[in-house]
Amino acid sequence: MDSDSTPVREGAFLPRRLAPFFVLTALFHAICLVTRFDDVARVLPVGVGAGLLLATFPLLFIEGYFESRLDYGDASTSLPLWMRIKSRPVKLSFTFAFTYLAVVVLQTWDISIGPIDPTPPPEWPLAQRAQFFAMMSAGMFFPNYLAATSFLVPALRTLGTVAQRLPAFVAIFVLGLLGMGAGYGVVQAFASASIGSGIESANSMLSAITERPAVAIGLAFAGVFVPMIFGALLKSDEDD
């Protein structure tokens, strides 16, 4: 490792070192968000929507591990977390992930928070509906980023910090398994709930996992093994 890129904190990495990983995860979460647009969701193969939701959780747990190892430099701890994160890929990744999960909840339970409703009226033209969905989801980037750094990131960072006691490869694998369990638990909770007319989509999601387990579980495992490969490459680079 070059001397000018050595992090101040022992065992940590500068944000640019892990930027490629968070760029990929941000892209994944953004794609997941796009699949919640109903016109896109209707053409997805059976099991893909459920698989993407399942894969989101292990990937988020692993992202929390990597984020907990980042050293952002001389950031005052008196500043709020949203100001201390000095990495655009990290911000994009966690914000898109939070937005995706929020949209899943709003659509599944068929609810809205004030004027925020990601589901456009079905009678609107396609272009207008797509614009409405984008504005009510990705268009709310900054409020969603504030929410992510208030709830999501601190919890994931805590898990990641605890996992640092394990070797990196083991930590990623364990967090991935925990994430898959959490994801399946969320799908089960949605399917067993009785709130809102949109709950049928949760039942359909659970049925898709049962009927096409290879698709759903395959995507979930990909959310674990791809970061494991990245972690192995990172460790190999450190050893050189």
Phi and psi restraints in degrees (value plus and minus 20) as a CYANA .aco file:
   2 ASP   PHI     -87.2   -47.2
   2 ASP   PSI     127.0   167.0
   3 SER   PHI     -84.3   -44.3
   3 SER   PSI     -51.1   -11.1
   4 ASP   PHI     -98.3   -58.3
   4 ASP   PSI     -27.5    12.5
   5 SER   PHI    -130.2   -90.2
   5 SER   PSI     -12.3    27.7
   6 THR   PHI     -91.6   -51.6
   6 THR   PSI     102.9   142.9
   7 PRO   PHI     -86.2   -46.2
   7 PRO   PSI     134.0   174.0
   8 VAL   PHI     -88.3   -48.3
   8 VAL   PSI     -62.9   -22.9
   9 ARG   PHI    -105.9   -65.9
   9 ARG   PSI     112.0   152.0
  10 GLU   PHI     -83.3   -43.3
  10 GLU   PSI     114.5   154.5
  11 GLY   PHI      60.4   100.4
  11 GLY   PSI     -14.2    25.8
  12 ALA   PHI    -124.6   -84.6
  12 ALA   PSI     150.6   190.6
  13 PHE   PHI    -147.4  -107.4
  13 PHE   PSI     128.5   168.5
  14 LEU   PHI     -91.6   -51.6
  14 LEU   PSI     128.2   168.2
  15 PRO   PHI     -72.9   -32.9
  15 PRO   PSI     -57.0   -17.0
  16 ARG   PHI     -86.3   -46.3
  16 ARG   PSI     -42.9    -2.9
  17 ARG   PHI     -87.6   -47.6
  17 ARG   PSI     -56.2   -16.2
  18 LEU   PHI    -122.9   -82.9
  18 LEU   PSI     -14.9    25.1
  19 ALA   PHI     -75.9   -35.9
  19 ALA   PSI     -63.1   -23.1
  20 PRO   PHI     -78.4   -38.4
  20 PRO   PSI     -58.9   -18.9
  21 PHE   PHI     -83.1   -43.1
  21 PHE   PSI     -67.3   -27.3
  22 PHE   PHI     -92.7   -52.7
  22 PHE   PSI     -45.3    -5.3
  23 VAL   PHI     -84.6   -44.6
  23 VAL   PSI     -63.5   -23.5
  24 LEU   PHI     -85.5   -45.5
  24 LEU   PSI     -62.7   -22.7
  25 THR   PHI     -89.1   -49.1
  25 THR   PSI     -54.9   -14.9
  26 ALA   PHI     -82.7   -42.7
  26 ALA   PSI     -61.1   -21.1
  27 LEU   PHI     -83.7   -43.7
  27 LEU   PSI     -62.8   -22.8
  28 PHE   PHI     -80.3   -40.3
  28 PHE   PSI     -68.1   -28.1
  29 HIS   PHI     -85.2   -45.2
  29 HIS   PSI     -54.7   -14.7
  30 ALA   PHI     -86.2   -46.2
  30 ALA   PSI     -60.3   -20.3
  31 ILE   PHI     -84.0   -44.0
  31 ILE   PSI     -62.5   -22.5
  32 CYS   PHI     -77.4   -37.4
  32 CYS   PSI     -61.8   -21.8
  33 LEU   PHI     -82.9   -42.9
  33 LEU   PSI     -62.3   -22.3
  34 VAL   PHI     -80.9   -40.9
  34 VAL   PSI     -55.0   -15.0
  35 THR   PHI     -88.0   -48.0
  35 THR   PSI     -31.8     8.2
  36 ARG   PHI    -103.8   -63.8
  36 ARG   PSI     -28.1    11.9
  37 PHE   PHI     -91.4   -51.4
  37 PHE   PSI     104.9   144.9
  38 ASP   PHI     -78.8   -38.8
  38 ASP   PSI     -54.9   -14.9
  39 ASP   PHI     -86.0   -46.0
  39 ASP   PSI     -51.0   -11.0
  40 VAL   PHI     -97.6   -57.6
  40 VAL   PSI     -62.9   -22.9
  41 ALA   PHI     -79.5   -39.5
  41 ALA   PSI     -53.5   -13.5
  42 ARG   PHI     -88.0   -48.0
  42 ARG   PSI     -44.0    -4.0
  43 VAL   PHI    -120.4   -80.4
  43 VAL   PSI     -18.9    21.1
  44 LEU   PHI     -93.6   -53.6
  44 LEU   PSI     121.4   161.4
  45 PRO   PHI     -80.4   -40.4
  45 PRO   PSI     132.6   172.6
  46 VAL   PHI     -78.9   -38.9
  46 VAL   PSI     112.8   152.8
  47 GLY   PHI      76.8   116.8
  47 GLY   PSI     -38.2     1.8
  48 VAL   PHI     -89.7   -49.7
  48 VAL   PSI     -66.2   -26.2
  49 GLY   PHI     -79.3   -39.3
  49 GLY   PSI     -64.6   -24.6
  50 ALA   PHI     -85.2   -45.2
  50 ALA   PSI     -59.8   -19.8
  51 GLY   PHI     -84.5   -44.5
  51 GLY   PSI     -59.0   -19.0
  52 LEU   PHI     -85.0   -45.0
  52 LEU   PSI     -58.9   -18.9
  53 LEU   PHI     -86.6   -46.6
  53 LEU   PSI     -63.5   -23.5
  54 LEU   PHI     -81.8   -41.8
  54 LEU   PSI     -62.8   -22.8
  55 ALA   PHI     -88.6   -48.6
  55 ALA   PSI     -45.9    -5.9
  56 THR   PHI     -81.5   -41.5
  56 THR   PSI     -59.2   -19.2
  57 PHE   PHI     -91.6   -51.6
  57 PHE   PSI     -69.9   -29.9
  58 PRO   PHI     -81.2   -41.2
  58 PRO   PSI     -55.6   -15.6
  59 LEU   PHI     -85.3   -45.3
  59 LEU   PSI     -60.8   -20.8
  60 LEU   PHI     -84.3   -44.3
  60 LEU   PSI     -61.8   -21.8
  61 PHE   PHI     -80.6   -40.6
  61 PHE   PSI     -60.8   -20.8
  62 ILE   PHI     -91.7   -51.7
  62 ILE   PSI     -57.4   -17.4
  63 GLU   PHI     -79.9   -39.9
  63 GLU   PSI     -58.8   -18.8
  64 GLY   PHI     -81.0   -41.0
  64 GLY   PSI     -56.9   -16.9
  65 TYR   PHI     -84.4   -44.4
  65 TYR   PSI     -69.6   -29.6
  66 PHE   PHI     -85.6   -45.6
  66 PHE   PSI     -58.9   -18.9
  67 GLU   PHI     -85.6   -45.6
  67 GLU   PSI     -54.1   -14.1
  68 SER   PHI     -88.3   -48.3
  68 SER   PSI     -34.9     5.1
  69 ARG   PHI    -118.9   -78.9
  69 ARG   PSI     -15.2    24.8
  70 LEU   PHI    -104.6   -64.6
  70 LEU   PSI     122.6   162.6
  71 ASP   PHI    -134.4   -94.4
  71 ASP   PSI      90.3   130.3
  72 TYR   PHI    -106.3   -66.3
  72 TYR   PSI     -17.5    22.5
  73 GLY   PHI      75.4   115.4
  73 GLY   PSI    -174.4  -134.4
  74 ASP   PHI    -102.2   -62.2
  74 ASP   PSI      48.2    88.2
  75 ALA   PHI    -117.9   -77.9
  75 ALA   PSI     107.3   147.3
  76 SER   PHI     -86.2   -46.2
  76 SER   PSI     112.6   152.6
  77 THR   PHI     -90.7   -50.7
  77 THR   PSI     -30.0    10.0
  78 SER   PHI     -98.3   -58.3
  78 SER   PSI     -35.1     4.9
  79 LEU   PHI     -98.6   -58.6
  79 LEU   PSI     130.4   170.4
  80 PRO   PHI     -84.9   -44.9
  80 PRO   PSI     136.8   176.8
  81 LEU   PHI     -79.1   -39.1
  81 LEU   PSI     -55.7   -15.7
  82 TRP   PHI     -85.1   -45.1
  82 TRP   PSI     -42.1    -2.1
  83 MET   PHI    -110.5   -70.5
  83 MET   PSI     -40.5    -0.5
  84 ARG   PHI    -105.4   -65.4
  84 ARG   PSI     -39.6     0.4
  85 ILE   PHI     -99.1   -59.1
  85 ILE   PSI      89.0   129.0
  86 LYS   PHI    -128.4   -88.4
  86 LYS   PSI      40.4    80.4
  87 SER   PHI    -174.2  -134.2
  87 SER   PSI      95.2   135.2
  88 ARG   PHI     -83.5   -43.5
  88 ARG   PSI     -62.7   -22.7
  89 PRO   PHI     -79.6   -39.6
  89 PRO   PSI     -59.2   -19.2
  90 VAL   PHI     -83.4   -43.4
  90 VAL   PSI     -65.2   -25.2
  91 LYS   PHI     -80.2   -40.2
  91 LYS   PSI     -65.5   -25.5
  92 LEU   PHI     -82.4   -42.4
  92 LEU   PSI     -64.1   -24.1
  93 SER   PHI     -83.0   -43.0
  93 SER   PSI     -72.8   -32.8
  94 PHE   PHI     -89.3   -49.3
  94 PHE   PSI     -52.6   -12.6
  95 THR   PHI     -90.4   -50.4
  95 THR   PSI     -64.2   -24.2
  96 PHE   PHI     -83.8   -43.8
  96 PHE   PSI     -58.0   -18.0
  97 ALA   PHI     -84.1   -44.1
  97 ALA   PSI     -65.5   -25.5
  98 PHE   PHI     -83.4   -43.4
  98 PHE   PSI     -62.2   -22.2
  99 THR   PHI     -82.4   -42.4
  99 THR   PSI     -64.2   -24.2
 100 TYR   PHI     -79.3   -39.3
 100 TYR   PSI     -68.7   -28.7
 101 LEU   PHI     -84.6   -44.6
 101 LEU   PSI     -58.2   -18.2
 102 ALA   PHI     -83.9   -43.9
 102 ALA   PSI     -61.6   -21.6
 103 VAL   PHI     -85.7   -45.7
 103 VAL   PSI     -59.2   -19.2
 104 VAL   PHI     -78.4   -38.4
 104 VAL   PSI     -65.5   -25.5
 105 VAL   PHI     -84.6   -44.6
 105 VAL   PSI     -67.6   -27.6
 106 LEU   PHI     -82.0   -42.0
 106 LEU   PSI     -62.2   -22.2
 107 GLN   PHI     -94.4   -54.4
 107 GLN   PSI     -58.5   -18.5
 108 THR   PHI     -85.4   -45.4
 108 THR   PSI     -61.9   -21.9
 109 TRP   PHI    -114.8   -74.8
 109 TRP   PSI     -16.6    23.4
 110 ASP   PHI      34.1    74.1
 110 ASP   PSI      31.1    71.1
 111 ILE   PHI    -146.3  -106.3
 111 ILE   PSI     147.9   187.9
 112 SER   PHI    -158.7  -118.7
 112 SER   PSI     133.9   173.9
 113 ILE   PHI    -129.0   -89.0
 113 ILE   PSI      80.5   120.5
 114 GLY   PHI      39.7    79.7
 114 GLY   PSI    -147.2  -107.2
 115 PRO   PHI    -101.0   -61.0
 115 PRO   PSI     -24.1    15.9
 116 ILE   PHI    -104.6   -64.6
 116 ILE   PSI      90.0   130.0
 117 ASP   PHI    -165.6  -125.6
 117 ASP   PSI      88.3   128.3
 118 PRO   PHI     -94.1   -54.1
 118 PRO   PSI     -27.6    12.4
 119 THR   PHI    -117.9   -77.9
 119 THR   PSI      90.4   130.4
 120 PRO   PHI     -96.2   -56.2
 120 PRO   PSI     136.1   176.1
 121 PRO   PHI     -77.7   -37.7
 121 PRO   PSI     114.8   154.8
 122 PRO   PHI     -86.4   -46.4
 122 PRO   PSI     -41.1    -1.1
 123 GLU   PHI    -101.1   -61.1
 123 GLU   PSI     -28.7    11.3
 124 TRP   PHI     -92.9   -52.9
 124 TRP   PSI     134.7   174.7
 125 PRO   PHI     -82.6   -42.6
 125 PRO   PSI     135.4   175.4
 126 LEU   PHI     -76.6   -36.6
 126 LEU   PSI     -66.3   -26.3
 127 ALA   PHI     -82.2   -42.2
 127 ALA   PSI     -60.7   -20.7
 128 GLN   PHI     -87.9   -47.9
 128 GLN   PSI     -57.9   -17.9
 129 ARG   PHI     -87.2   -47.2
 129 ARG   PSI     -61.1   -21.1
 130 ALA   PHI     -84.4   -44.4
 130 ALA   PSI     -60.6   -20.6
 131 GLN   PHI     -84.9   -44.9
 131 GLN   PSI     -61.2   -21.2
 132 PHE   PHI     -83.0   -43.0
 132 PHE   PSI     -64.8   -24.8
 133 PHE   PHI     -81.5   -41.5
 133 PHE   PSI     -63.0   -23.0
 134 ALA   PHI     -83.3   -43.3
 134 ALA   PSI     -61.6   -21.6
 135 MET   PHI     -87.7   -47.7
 135 MET   PSI     -58.6   -18.6
 136 MET   PHI    -102.2   -62.2
 136 MET   PSI     -25.8    14.2
 137 SER   PHI    -140.6  -100.6
 137 SER   PSI    -104.0   -64.0
 138 ALA   PHI     -84.2   -44.2
 138 ALA   PSI     -48.1    -8.1
 139 GLY   PHI     -86.6   -46.6
 139 GLY   PSI     -37.6     2.4
 140 MET   PHI    -115.5   -75.5
 140 MET   PSI      16.1    56.1
 141 PHE   PHI     -78.1   -38.1
 141 PHE   PSI     -71.1   -31.1
 142 PHE   PHI     -86.4   -46.4
 142 PHE   PSI     -66.5   -26.5
 143 PRO   PHI     -79.4   -39.4
 143 PRO   PSI     -57.6   -17.6
 144 ASN   PHI     -88.3   -48.3
 144 ASN   PSI     -55.4   -15.4
 145 TYR   PHI     -85.0   -45.0
 145 TYR   PSI     -62.9   -22.9
 146 LEU   PHI     -81.1   -41.1
 146 LEU   PSI     -61.7   -21.7
 147 ALA   PHI     -86.3   -46.3
 147 ALA   PSI     -61.4   -21.4
 148 ALA   PHI     -82.1   -42.1
 148 ALA   PSI     -61.2   -21.2
 149 THR   PHI     -99.9   -59.9
 149 THR   PSI     -30.1     9.9
 150 SER   PHI    -108.9   -68.9
 150 SER   PSI     -52.6   -12.6
 151 PHE   PHI    -143.1  -103.1
 151 PHE   PSI     -73.9   -33.9
 152 LEU   PHI     -90.2   -50.2
 152 LEU   PSI     -75.3   -35.3
 153 VAL   PHI     -82.2   -42.2
 153 VAL   PSI     -65.3   -25.3
 154 PRO   PHI     -78.9   -38.9
 154 PRO   PSI     -60.9   -20.9
 155 ALA   PHI     -85.7   -45.7
 155 ALA   PSI     -64.6   -24.6
 156 LEU   PHI     -87.7   -47.7
 156 LEU   PSI     -56.3   -16.3
 157 ARG   PHI     -85.2   -45.2
 157 ARG   PSI     -58.3   -18.3
 158 THR   PHI     -82.6   -42.6
 158 THR   PSI     -65.9   -25.9
 159 LEU   PHI     -79.8   -39.8
 159 LEU   PSI     -64.0   -24.0
 160 GLY   PHI     -84.0   -44.0
 160 GLY   PSI     -58.4   -18.4
 161 THR   PHI     -85.1   -45.1
 161 THR   PSI     -62.2   -22.2
 162 VAL   PHI     -83.3   -43.3
 162 VAL   PSI     -60.7   -20.7
 163 ALA   PHI     -88.3   -48.3
 163 ALA   PSI     -37.6     2.4
 164 GLN   PHI     -85.6   -45.6
 164 GLN   PSI     -32.6     7.4
 165 ARG   PHI     -91.5   -51.5
 165 ARG   PSI     -37.5     2.5
 166 LEU   PHI    -118.0   -78.0
 166 LEU   PSI     139.6   179.6
 167 PRO   PHI     -78.0   -38.0
 167 PRO   PSI     126.5   166.5
 168 ALA   PHI     -74.0   -34.0
 168 ALA   PSI     -66.1   -26.1
 169 PHE   PHI     -80.9   -40.9
 169 PHE   PSI     -63.4   -23.4
 170 VAL   PHI     -88.0   -48.0
 170 VAL   PSI     -61.9   -21.9
 171 ALA   PHI     -79.9   -39.9
 171 ALA   PSI     -63.8   -23.8
 172 ILE   PHI     -83.7   -43.7
 172 ILE   PSI     -63.3   -23.3
 173 PHE   PHI     -84.2   -44.2
 173 PHE   PSI     -66.1   -26.1
 174 VAL   PHI     -84.3   -44.3
 174 VAL   PSI     -65.2   -25.2
 175 LEU   PHI     -83.0   -43.0
 175 LEU   PSI     -56.4   -16.4
 176 GLY   PHI     -82.6   -42.6
 176 GLY   PSI     -63.8   -23.8
 177 LEU   PHI     -84.9   -44.9
 177 LEU   PSI     -62.6   -22.6
 178 LEU   PHI     -81.3   -41.3
 178 LEU   PSI     -60.0   -20.0
 179 GLY   PHI     -85.0   -45.0
 179 GLY   PSI     -60.2   -20.2
 180 MET   PHI     -83.8   -43.8
 180 MET   PSI     -60.0   -20.0
 181 GLY   PHI     -83.3   -43.3
 181 GLY   PSI     -61.0   -21.0
 182 ALA   PHI     -84.7   -44.7
 182 ALA   PSI     -61.8   -21.8
 183 GLY   PHI     -82.3   -42.3
 183 GLY   PSI     -64.6   -24.6
 184 TYR   PHI     -85.7   -45.7
 184 TYR   PSI     -56.8   -16.8
 185 GLY   PHI     -83.8   -43.8
 185 GLY   PSI     -57.4   -17.4
 186 VAL   PHI     -85.4   -45.4
 186 VAL   PSI     -64.2   -24.2
 187 VAL   PHI     -81.6   -41.6
 187 VAL   PSI     -62.8   -22.8
 188 GLN   PHI     -81.8   -41.8
 188 GLN   PSI     -61.9   -21.9
 189 ALA   PHI     -84.2   -44.2
 189 ALA   PSI     -62.5   -22.5
 190 PHE   PHI     -81.1   -41.1
 190 PHE   PSI     -64.8   -24.8
 191 ALA   PHI     -88.9   -48.9
 191 ALA   PSI     -48.8    -8.8
 192 SER   PHI    -111.6   -71.6
 192 SER   PSI     -25.3    14.7
 193 ALA   PHI     -95.7   -55.7
 193 ALA   PSI     148.5   188.5
 194 SER   PHI    -155.7  -115.7
 194 SER   PSI      11.2    51.2
 195 ILE   PHI    -127.2   -87.2
 195 ILE   PSI     107.8   147.8
 196 GLY   PHI      61.4   101.4
 196 GLY   PSI     130.3   170.3
 197 SER   PHI     -95.1   -55.1
 197 SER   PSI     -33.7     6.3
 198 GLY   PHI    -104.7   -64.7
 198 GLY   PSI     -15.2    24.8
 199 ILE   PHI     -85.7   -45.7
 199 ILE   PSI     -38.3     1.7
 200 GLU   PHI     -80.0   -40.0
 200 GLU   PSI     -51.7   -11.7
 201 SER   PHI     -85.3   -45.3
 201 SER   PSI     -51.3   -11.3
 202 ALA   PHI     -91.2   -51.2
 202 ALA   PSI     -60.6   -20.6
 203 ASN   PHI     -82.4   -42.4
 203 ASN   PSI     -60.4   -20.4
 204 SER   PHI     -83.8   -43.8
 204 SER   PSI     -57.3   -17.3
 205 MET   PHI     -85.2   -45.2
 205 MET   PSI     -63.1   -23.1
 206 LEU   PHI     -85.7   -45.7
 206 LEU   PSI     -59.8   -19.8
 207 SER   PHI     -83.1   -43.1
 207 SER   PSI     -57.1   -17.1
 208 ALA   PHI     -84.6   -44.6
 208 ALA   PSI     -57.4   -17.4
 209 ILE   PHI     -85.2   -45.2
 209 ILE   PSI     -59.4   -19.4
 210 THR   PHI     -91.4   -51.4
 210 THR   PSI     -60.8   -20.8
 211 GLU   PHI    -100.5   -60.5
 211 GLU   PSI     -55.8   -15.8
 212 ARG   PHI    -145.5  -105.5
 212 ARG   PSI      43.6    83.6
 213 PRO   PHI     -83.5   -43.5
 213 PRO   PSI     -49.5    -9.5
 214 ALA   PHI     -83.0   -43.0
 214 ALA   PSI     -59.8   -19.8
 215 VAL   PHI     -89.6   -49.6
 215 VAL   PSI     -73.2   -33.2
 216 ALA   PHI     -85.6   -45.6
 216 ALA   PSI     -68.7   -28.7
 217 ILE   PHI     -91.5   -51.5
 217 ILE   PSI     -53.0   -13.0
 218 GLY   PHI     -80.8   -40.8
 218 GLY   PSI     -63.2   -23.2
 219 LEU   PHI     -85.3   -45.3
 219 LEU   PSI     -58.5   -18.5
 220 ALA   PHI     -83.9   -43.9
 220 ALA   PSI     -63.4   -23.4
 221 PHE   PHI     -87.9   -47.9
 221 PHE   PSI     -52.2   -12.2
 222 ALA   PHI     -82.4   -42.4
 222 ALA   PSI     -53.4   -13.4
 223 GLY   PHI     -87.0   -47.0
 223 GLY   PSI     -33.8     6.2
 224 VAL   PHI    -119.5   -79.5
 224 VAL   PSI     -67.9   -27.9
 225 PHE   PHI     -93.3   -53.3
 225 PHE   PSI     -53.3   -13.3
 226 VAL   PHI     -82.3   -42.3
 226 VAL   PSI     -67.2   -27.2
 227 PRO   PHI     -83.5   -43.5
 227 PRO   PSI     -50.9   -10.9
 228 MET   PHI     -84.2   -44.2
 228 MET   PSI     -60.2   -20.2
 229 ILE   PHI     -83.2   -43.2
 229 ILE   PSI     -63.4   -23.4
 230 PHE   PHI     -81.5   -41.5
 230 PHE   PSI     -63.3   -23.3
 231 GLY   PHI     -83.5   -43.5
 231 GLY   PSI     -57.9   -17.9
 232 ALA   PHI     -85.4   -45.4
 232 ALA   PSI     -61.8   -21.8
 233 LEU   PHI     -85.1   -45.1
 233 LEU   PSI     -58.0   -18.0
 234 LEU   PHI     -85.1   -45.1
 234 LEU   PSI     -62.5   -22.5
 235 LYS   PHI     -85.8   -45.8
 235 LYS   PSI     -60.7   -20.7
 236 SER   PHI     -81.5   -41.5
 236 SER   PSI     -60.0   -20.0
 237 ASP   PHI     -86.4   -46.4
 237 ASP   PSI     -55.1   -15.1
 238 GLU   PHI     -86.4   -46.4
 238 GLU   PSI     -55.9   -15.9
 239 ASP   PHI     -95.3   -55.3
 239 ASP   PSI     -40.5    -0.5
